[in-house]
């Protein structure tokens, strides 16, 4: 006689259902604050002209995540601001100077607009959308993306 599949206890089903429900809510305040502080600190380091590779990586991921979430229909950022922030970060990388770099006033204005939108998206966008965008970045980063390729992820699905 064939064995029947073992069924999971109802408690596991309830836990999975709660987990699915969480995906329809935005991130909790503490998580948003933790992420926002890291990104804001990176922006302030760039403003002070003390940027390094970690600063560039943090800002590039925030800009890319903002673009992907906006492309998914959850953004209030103008394309020009995204493009200007992407160009500023690409310029830093192209200069080859990854220690002690900073952004000009115009570049800082664009980056600040994108980071403000990044913070708003984290506070208001469903976790499901944020997770999918972040997973897309993480999957592609493993293959050694350039910044241009990272920033082009938001237009790749169009």
Phi, psi and omega in degrees: 000129182290146179282141176278154179294139178286138180264145177284149178297155181301328180302321178294321178297317179296320179296317178297321179295319178296320179298317179296323179295324180299327181294344179268002178251157174289170175301152177288159185302319182296318179295317178298316181298318180297315179293315183298321180296317179299314183290318178297322178295319177298319178296319179292324177296318178295321179298325181278356180076025182243022184298150175224189183297321180294322177297314179299316180298316181298311180293321180296318178294321179294318179295316179297317179296318178299317179296317180294318179293320177296320179294335177278002176096015183238042182225150177237033183253142178280143181303324181297321179294318177299313181298320180293318179294318178298317180296321179297315181289323174298322179297321177298313180295319180295331180292336180080356180261097182263010176233126177079025179271159177216177180244147177289172181299318180293320178294320177296322179297316179294315180296321179295319178299318180292318180293323175299317178293322177302313179298315180297318179298317180296325180285329192244341185272143178305142180302324178306314181292317180296316181297315179298319179294316180295319179297324178297317178295313182298318179300316183284329180296328180297336181269010175075055180290149167275168178298321179300317179292322178298314181288336180279355180301327183289337180259354183294329183273359183278000000 
